[in-house]
Amino acid sequence: MKFFEIATLRSYYGALLTEKQNDMLKMHYDEDLSLAEIADIYGVSRQAVADSLAKGEKSLREYDAKLNLINKDKSILKAIEGVETEGQSQDVLDAIAQIKRILED
């Protein structure tokens, strides 16, 4: 579950991390590279990679705690899906479809 959680947090807030932290998180969680493999790529120790990953994970969780974008998106999607589409005008249906696309990007 941690892999999915970090990947989701990174998709929302990864741009707020340093480039190196974001890259290391991507390598470790998305590409399944070990600490030793990442350390070799960056020419640092495994401990430096572990520290960078821990700091990046902490930052992602702090951003989410403050901004809460993931839960807001889920709530909006749930509200949209609860809208009765039968009998709605094409403009309303188009707007709903556009909002869904925006939230999925």
C-alpha positions in Angstrom: 0.0 0.0 0.0 2.9 2.4 0.7 4.0 2.2 -2.9 0.6 3.3 -4.2 0.3 5.9 -1.5 3.6 7.5 -2.3 3.0 7.3 -6.1 -0.4 9.1 -5.6 1.1 11.7 -3.3 3.9 12.3 -5.8 1.5 12.7 -8.7 -0.2 15.5 -6.8 2.7 17.2 -5.0 5.9 15.9 -6.6 6.6 19.2 -8.3 6.9 20.8 -4.9 9.9 18.5 -4.0 13.4 19.1 -5.1 14.1 17.5 -8.4 16.5 15.0 -6.8 14.0 13.9 -4.1 11.3 13.5 -6.7 13.6 11.5 -9.0 14.7 9.3 -6.1 11.1 8.6 -5.0 10.2 7.8 -8.6 13.1 5.4 -9.0 12.4 3.7 -5.7 8.6 3.5 -5.8 7.7 3.5 -9.5 10.8 1.8 -11.0 11.4 -0.5 -7.9 15.1 0.3 -7.7 16.9 -0.5 -4.5 18.7 2.0 -2.3 22.0 0.7 -3.5 21.1 1.1 -7.1 19.9 4.7 -6.6 23.1 5.4 -4.5 25.2 4.1 -7.4 23.4 6.4 -9.9 23.8 9.5 -7.8 27.3 8.6 -6.4 26.1 8.8 -2.8 25.7 6.4 0.1 22.7 4.2 0.7 22.1 6.2 3.9 22.0 9.5 1.9 19.3 7.9 -0.4 17.3 6.6 2.6 17.5 10.1 4.2 16.4 11.7 0.9 13.5 9.3 0.5 12.4 9.8 4.1 12.5 13.5 3.8 10.6 13.4 0.5 7.9 11.1 1.9 7.6 13.4 4.9 7.2 16.5 2.7 4.6 14.8 0.6 2.5 13.8 3.6 2.8 17.4 5.0 1.7 18.9 1.7 -1.3 16.6 1.6 -2.2 17.3 5.3 -2.2 21.1 4.5 -3.7 21.1 1.0 -5.8 18.0 1.1 -6.1 17.9 -2.7 -6.5 14.1 -3.0 -9.6 14.1 -0.7 -11.0 17.2 -2.4 -10.7 15.5 -5.8 -12.4 12.4 -4.5 -15.2 14.4 -3.0 -15.7 16.3 -6.2 -15.8 13.1 -8.3 -18.3 11.5 -5.9 -20.5 14.6 -6.1 -20.3 14.6 -9.9 -21.1 10.9 -10.1 -24.1 11.6 -7.9 -25.5 14.1 -10.3 -28.5 12.8 -12.2 -27.6 12.9 -15.9 -30.9 11.8 -17.2 -32.9 14.8 -18.5 -29.9 17.1 -18.2 -29.1 19.4 -21.1 -26.1 18.7 -23.3 -24.3 21.7 -21.8 -24.6 20.2 -18.3 -23.4 16.8 -19.5 -20.4 18.4 -21.4 -19.5 20.4 -18.2 -19.6 17.2 -16.1 -17.4 15.4 -18.6 -14.9 18.4 -18.7 -14.7 18.5 -14.9 -13.9 14.7 -14.8 -11.2 15.2 -17.4 -9.6 18.0 -15.4 -9.6 16.0 -12.2 -8.1 13.0 -14.0 -5.2 15.0 -15.5 
